[in-house]
C-alpha cells in the first residue's frame, strides 16, 4: 500500500479520538497549507513586485505612513 495512503488512514484514526486542542491545531495547520497556494497562483509580475517591495523594506527603503497619508489625503476623505 502507498505510504501516503497509510498515513492518511492513520491521521483519520487519530482525529476521531483526539481532544479538541489537537483537532484545532491540525485544522490550523491544514488551513495554512491550503492557503499557501495563493502565492503560486499570482501572476509573475505581481510576485516580482511584491518581492522587490520586501527587498526594499529589508534595506530600510520605506516611506513613512504619515508621508503616504499626506500625499494621498484627497483619497482619504469620506
Steps between C-alpha positions, in 0.01 A plus 500: 500500500614855425670655805304826464176307490598321821588831665163647400319203653699534823433873519128437457510254791684750721255778419206287607645457849695826542398762750377843390842664536666254261217525247524880505878487449469256210227712345717811525795321337281377214351846449847653476607234254190548287550876498861482386399438138378858460857628455568253220178600326604867472629627165880515475491882481312531828731258680805687366357833618424359846848349529658829392296688760607254771864540398467879519342478844780272624750767389302767687382669181155577635263795478344580838125451528453867590670603174273275297197648676617853408552406135162335461294705744237573236427128472461459875205742525167328555 
